[in-house]
Amino acid sequence: MKISQNDLRQAAAASGLSADQADSLWRSLEAVATADAKPRFDLTNVAYYFGALIVIGAMGWFMNKAWEGLGGLGIAVVALCYAAIFLLVGRALWNKPNLRIPGGLLLTIAVCMVPLATYGIERWLGFWPDRDPGAYERFHPLINGSWIVMEIATVVAGAVVLRFWRFPFLTAPIAYALWFMSMDVADLIVRQRLAWNEKAIVSTAFGVAMIIAAYLADLKGKVLDFAFWGYLFGLLSFWGGLTAMESHSEFGKFIYCVINLALIFCAVLLGRPVFVIFGGLGVSFYLGHLAHEVFQDSIFFPVVLSLIGLAIIFLGVQYQRNRAAIEQRLRTKMSQPLRNFIPARALKD
């Protein structure tokens, strides 16, 4: 049986419920329906996402110079036709509850056609904010201020599509474009090749901004997860820049290790395993530095380090055994003002 929001309001009025109560019930029903449509790790959804990534890669990473033979106008027309087809088919599938995931993926692919279409228009008009960046295949590996219009167009298109179709994966091309934009904006402003440390600083600063934005989205999110891709690309930018920074002092390298330990703590606090991956890599790099440079001639260092590692594993086992009791105790002692800074999804987990 299918009912609309107006049907629910009429039934609520007949039952003596207010319009606000009816709207609240409608939002709850929508949340339940959306939760049922959330991606699950099964063969069907793996096939959906794998196929979508192949299409996105074909129109992005694996573009070749043969496409340049179409000319700027030809590239723009082909890209816009692709985008229109993906958008129309995606919208049609979205309206069928059991096909929302492939529908959302097609909508995402449509957004991923925007930089190609924008490139075609710029190539056709001969308009570049800076120098000619060359063929589209250089968009991903090459930092160039002239890509900035393509990235802005992608962010705007993604935000518009996300406004009408609330599919979390749509945040992926937005976050990706913003990540690239952070590097290309610096190139556009300076108009010369940045030094290695300057690139690292820009990347780190932008990563912090994106992680904060993802965290704010995480605070507001309840059922749908719109923060994951922001966290991922934010961490790529932040951790990559931090790791690339040249530091000749042991204190600086120790601070690097402390920051990575803080990332691991954030993983527990926010319920985001992606922080563990980057934090763990950073701590491993620091330990490798100690092993190969600081304590390279010490016979005891590998032994002590092994004991520390075994102790961490032991603590992890004990935590896993008593996880529910430990987390319940922490949440009980946590003040309400502090709980307000923890995403609701993490508290439920």
Phi and psi in degrees as a GROMACS rama.xvg file:
@    title "Ramachandran Plot"
@    xaxis  label "Phi"
@    yaxis  label "Psi"
@TYPE xy
-105.6  132.678  LYS-2
-129.963  150.069  ILE-3
-99.8983  174.577  SER-4
-65.7564  -35.787  GLN-5
-65.6448  -37.8312  ASN-6
-61.5314  -41.5212  ASP-7
-65.4688  -40.3401  LEU-8
-63.4142  -41.9866  ARG-9
-64.7345  -42.4712  GLN-10
-65.8718  -36.1463  ALA-11
-66.7355  -42.3155  ALA-12
-62.2993  -40.2751  ALA-13
-67.2302  -24.8019  ALA-14
-94.3878  1.62376  SER-15
87.7123  12.8043  GLY-16
-89.7989  150.419  LEU-17
-79.4452  165.55  SER-18
-63.2461  -36.8641  ALA-19
-64.4036  -39.8874  ASP-20
-65.6145  -38.7871  GLN-21
-65.1067  -41.5619  ALA-22
-65.7149  -38.1798  ASP-23
-63.5583  -41.5353  SER-24
-64.6995  -38.6658  LEU-25
-63.0993  -42.6458  TRP-26
-64.1962  -36.4988  ARG-27
-65.3085  -41.9331  SER-28
-65.1875  -38.2036  LEU-29
-63.4214  -40.1778  GLU-30
-63.031  -41.1606  ALA-31
-64.4671  -43.5552  VAL-32
-64.1719  -39.6355  ALA-33
-66.9439  -40.1923  THR-34
-61.3004  -37.021  ALA-35
-66.066  -26.0558  ASP-36
-92.6375  2.43163  ALA-37
-65.7221  146.567  LYS-38
-61.5201  138.585  PRO-39
-119.276  153.11  ARG-40
-85.1139  79.2402  PHE-41
-131.416  174.746  ASP-42
-60.7057  -38.5728  LEU-43
-61.8419  -49.7723  THR-44
-71.5227  -32.1557  ASN-45
-61.0916  -42.2056  VAL-46
-63.3796  -42.8336  ALA-47
-55.9959  -54.6449  TYR-48
-69.4142  -38.0868  TYR-49
-62.8563  -44.7585  PHE-50
-62.3723  -41.5036  GLY-51
-63.7873  -41.2938  ALA-52
-66.0928  -34.2939  LEU-53
-63.538  -45.0365  ILE-54
-63.184  -45.9233  VAL-55
-61.3934  -41.333  ILE-56
-65.5331  -39.3985  GLY-57
-62.5717  -34.6677  ALA-58
-96.9464  13.5431  MET-59
-140.605  -81.7782  GLY-60
-63.9144  -34.9582  TRP-61
-105.014  18.2816  PHE-62
-65.7121  146.655  MET-63
-128.288  174.515  ASN-64
-66.5511  -15.2788  LYS-65
-59.7783  -31.3728  ALA-66
-65.9399  -26.9093  TRP-67
-63.0851  -22.3344  GLU-68
-65.4778  -19.7918  GLY-69
-73.4281  -17.9931  LEU-70
80.6247  164.074  GLY-71
-58.7497  -46.8147  GLY-72
-64.6012  -40.8704  LEU-73
-63.3977  -42.7438  GLY-74
-61.4553  -44.7809  ILE-75
-62.659  -44.0404  ALA-76
-63.7228  -46.1423  VAL-77
-62.3228  -45.2999  VAL-78
-63.5642  -41.6398  ALA-79
-67.68  -36.1331  LEU-80
-65.3028  -44.7384  CYS-81
-57.7285  -47.9157  TYR-82
-61.0525  -41.699  ALA-83
-64.6659  -42.7939  ALA-84
-63.8951  -48.0894  ILE-85
-61.2742  -38.4024  PHE-86
-66.6928  -45.5216  LEU-87
-67.6594  -44.9237  LEU-88
-68.5595  -40.4865  VAL-89
-61.4626  -41.2669  GLY-90
-64.5509  -39.9215  ARG-91
-64.5677  -42.6064  ALA-92
-70.3106  -32.8016  LEU-93
-60.3224  -32.8701  TRP-94
-74.9861  -4.73082  ASN-95
-107.062  111.032  LYS-96
-50.4284  -38.2676  PRO-97
-80.849  -2.4102  ASN-98
-122.97  22.5965  LEU-99
-67.8031  -34.6622  ARG-100
-66.2365  -52.4292  ILE-101
-62.3258  -33.0717  PRO-102
-62.7085  -45.8979  GLY-103
-64.1107  -36.552  GLY-104
-66.6535  -39.3555  LEU-105
-65.8136  -37.2318  LEU-106
-62.9718  -38.3594  LEU-107
-65.5957  -41.6782  THR-108
-61.063  -38.7251  ILE-109
-59.1085  -41.7911  ALA-110
-63.9914  -37.0349  VAL-111
-70.1162  -11.7215  CYS-112
-81.3913  -15.3616  MET-113
-62.3854  -46.9545  VAL-114
-61.5689  -35.5073  PRO-115
-66.5542  -43.5865  LEU-116
-63.4504  -41.6289  ALA-117
-64.9105  -40.7078  THR-118
-59.7162  -44.5127  TYR-119
-59.7918  -42.6193  GLY-120
-65.3544  -43.622  ILE-121
-64.9428  -40.0473  GLU-122
-64.6454  -39.8867  ARG-123
-64.8586  -44.1922  TRP-124
-82.7608  -14.6827  LEU-125
70.9436  26.0932  GLY-126
-101.061  124.399  PHE-127
-139.148  134.458  TRP-128
-59.498  -28.2387  PRO-129
-134.065  -138.032  ASP-130
-75.3389  160.371  ARG-131
-62.9445  120.772  ASP-132
-81.31  -7.88739  PRO-133
92.9767  -161.31  GLY-134
-66.6565  158.144  ALA-135
-62.7148  -26.7138  TYR-136
-63.1648  -14.7617  GLU-137
-89.2954  -1.88454  ARG-138
-58.9232  -42.8688  PHE-139
-80.1544  -44.4425  HIS-140
-84.4503  -18.5882  PRO-141
-106.462  127.476  LEU-142
-82.2336  122.527  ILE-143
-155.569  132.15  ASN-144
-61.6717  -20.7611  GLY-145
-74.3094  -11.7932  SER-146
-77.6693  -9.52066  TRP-147
-58.8485  -38.4437  ILE-148
-65.385  -39.9061  VAL-149
-62.5194  -40.2373  MET-150
-70.7115  -40.7265  GLU-151
-62.4324  -44.0614  ILE-152
-61.1509  -38.76  ALA-153
-65.4828  -44.0376  THR-154
-62.9131  -44.8239  VAL-155
-64.1001  -46.4471  VAL-156
-62.4334  -42.7573  ALA-157
-62.5621  -40.7765  GLY-158
-65.941  -39.319  ALA-159
-65.5927  -47.5853  VAL-160
-63.0962  -41.3316  VAL-161
-63.8537  -29.3148  LEU-162
-63.5716  -33.8824  ARG-163
-97.7413  -28.9405  PHE-164
-128.157  107.342  TRP-165
-82.8915  74.7576  ARG-166
-113.268  116.628  PHE-167
-55.5877  -34.8174  PRO-168
-65.1447  -17.2243  PHE-169
-63.2436  -21.0298  LEU-170
-73.5461  -16.1023  THR-171
-63.7307  -53.9906  ALA-172
-64.3173  -30.1468  PRO-173
-65.1253  -49.4735  ILE-174
-64.3288  -39.4064  ALA-175
-62.4644  -46.1407  TYR-176
-64.7864  -39.6108  ALA-177
-64.4988  -39.2927  LEU-178
-60.461  -48.5289  TRP-179
-65.3063  -36.2625  PHE-180
-61.6209  -36.2834  MET-181
-58.6934  -36.8994  SER-182
-80.6888  -38.8751  MET-183
-73.2628  -31.7335  ASP-184
-63.5009  -44.0522  VAL-185
-60.4059  -41.8438  ALA-186
-64.4846  -38.2208  ASP-187
-68.7997  -39.3945  LEU-188
-71.2446  -46.6797  ILE-189
-75.702  -33.718  VAL-190
59.5174  31.2845  ARG-191
-158.492  166.276  GLN-192
-67.4343  127.048  ARG-193
-75.8579  148.719  LEU-194
-68.8145  160.891  ALA-195
-56.4933  -48.2374  TRP-196
-67.6087  -32.3502  ASN-197
-65.4096  -42.0105  GLU-198
-61.9989  -41.8599  LYS-199
-63.7311  -40.2084  ALA-200
-65.9627  -44.1318  ILE-201
-61.2931  -45.1573  VAL-202
-61.9223  -43.3877  SER-203
-64.8287  -45.2298  THR-204
-63.301  -43.2009  ALA-205
-67.5302  -36.6552  PHE-206
-61.0163  -40.8828  GLY-207
-60.5033  -44.9661  VAL-208
-61.428  -41.6508  ALA-209
-70.5661  -37.0021  MET-210
-64.3909  -41.0339  ILE-211
-63.1162  -43.3641  ILE-212
-62.3911  -41.5506  ALA-213
-64.6517  -38.3584  ALA-214
-63.7264  -42.213  TYR-215
-63.9823  -38.6022  LEU-216
-66.7808  -35.4805  ALA-217
-65.1844  -37.1231  ASP-218
-62.9909  -36.527  LEU-219
-85.1857  -24.3779  LYS-220
-70.1423  142.595  GLY-221
-123.117  -62.3465  LYS-222
-98.9717  -53.8349  VAL-223
-83.1112  143.538  LEU-224
-102.072  96.437  ASP-225
-95.3751  -0.530137  PHE-226
-96.4175  -20.184  ALA-227
-55.4048  -50.8227  PHE-228
-69.5992  -31.0619  TRP-229
-63.7763  -43.3771  GLY-230
-61.2916  -45.33  TYR-231
-62.3141  -54.1219  LEU-232
-71.6985  -30.9176  PHE-233
-63.1512  -43.2281  GLY-234
-68.4564  -37.3314  LEU-235
-58.5651  -45.1342  LEU-236
-69.8561  -48.0818  SER-237
-66.349  -54.0976  PHE-238
-67.8305  -38.5378  TRP-239
-62.5829  -44.564  GLY-240
-65.9233  -41.2829  GLY-241
-63.3492  -42.7234  LEU-242
-69.3252  -31.8902  THR-243
-78.4166  -17.0421  ALA-244
-62.3717  136.17  MET-245
-86.1589  122.395  GLU-246
-131.146  127.015  SER-247
-103.468  6.36012  HIS-248
-111.086  144.042  SER-249
-66.9288  -31.9052  GLU-250
-64.0378  -41.5174  PHE-251
-62.1942  -40.0703  GLY-252
-69.1657  -34.174  LYS-253
-65.9013  -41.4527  PHE-254
-60.7384  -38.263  ILE-255
-58.0282  -43.5133  TYR-256
-64.3464  -42.4437  CYS-257
-61.7436  -41.7752  VAL-258
-61.6284  -40.7193  ILE-259
-68.7444  -34.2874  ASN-260
-64.4813  -36.6842  LEU-261
-64.9524  -34.8418  ALA-262
-62.578  -40.4401  LEU-263
-64.0928  -40.3684  ILE-264
-63.2328  -38.9733  PHE-265
-61.958  -34.2269  CYS-266
-59.9346  -41.4639  ALA-267
-70.262  -43.7235  VAL-268
-67.1162  -41.2417  LEU-269
-96.6048  -9.21871  LEU-270
69.0539  37.296  GLY-271
-122.107  99.4179  ARG-272
-59.3107  -23.1356  PRO-273
-60.5499  -29.5835  VAL-274
-66.6139  -33.8351  PHE-275
-64.2443  -39.9053  VAL-276
-60.02  -51.9816  ILE-277
-70.4109  -42.3196  PHE-278
-61.7283  -42.6832  GLY-279
-63.3015  -40.4368  GLY-280
-62.567  -43.0877  LEU-281
-63.2085  -44.5152  GLY-282
-63.5216  -39.5563  VAL-283
-62.6056  -40.852  SER-284
-62.2052  -40.6087  PHE-285
-66.7607  -42.5758  TYR-286
-63.9094  -37.141  LEU-287
-63.3645  -38.9219  GLY-288
-61.6002  -43.7793  HIS-289
-62.3207  -42.0102  LEU-290
-67.2519  -39.7391  ALA-291
-95.4143  -16.7084  HIS-292
-124.017  -47.1135  GLU-293
-81.683  -46.714  VAL-294
-116.156  34.7335  PHE-295
-65.0663  -24.6274  GLN-296
-103.087  8.94679  ASP-297
-94.5833  125.687  SER-298
-74.6685  -22.1585  ILE-299
-87.2905  -18.2353  PHE-300
-59.8191  -48.8815  PHE-301
-59.9181  -35.5474  PRO-302
-67.3898  -48.9924  VAL-303
-61.8101  -42.3673  VAL-304
-63.7882  -38.3625  LEU-305
-64.2226  -41.1044  SER-306
-63.8034  -39.5423  LEU-307
-62.677  -43.9096  ILE-308
-61.6199  -42.6734  GLY-309
-64.5901  -37.1797  LEU-310
-64.1344  -40.1723  ALA-311
-64.4341  -42.0851  ILE-312
-62.0318  -42.9132  ILE-313
-60.4658  -45.04  PHE-314
-63.133  -36.9904  LEU-315
-63.9048  -41.2366  GLY-316
-62.7084  -44.6809  VAL-317
-64.6929  -37.4849  GLN-318
-65.7619  -41.9212  TYR-319
-63.1584  -38.3875  GLN-320
-67.3618  -34.4543  ARG-321
-115.948  24.6467  ASN-322
-57.8816  -50.1277  ARG-323
-59.7188  -45.3293  ALA-324
-66.801  -40.8746  ALA-325
-64.9857  -47.5445  ILE-326
-66.6172  -36.9632  GLU-327
-63.7584  -40.3817  GLN-328
-65.9132  -42.0109  ARG-329
-64.0238  -42.7847  LEU-330
-68.8758  -31.3895  ARG-331
-66.7209  -39.9256  THR-332
-81.0993  -14.1424  LYS-333
-73.4298  128.64  MET-334
-69.809  155.592  SER-335
-61.1182  -41.8098  GLN-336
-57.3575  -37.6971  PRO-337
-71.1757  -37.5193  LEU-338
-61.8002  -28.8382  ARG-339
-66.1724  -19.6091  ASN-340
-93.8378  1.33731  PHE-341
-103.393  127.373  ILE-342
-55.4352  140.084  PRO-343
-58.6664  -34.2035  ALA-344
-63.6646  -38.338  ARG-345
-68.2568  -36.3555  ALA-346
-68.0177  -33.8356  LEU-347
-71.3214  -37.2868  LYS-348
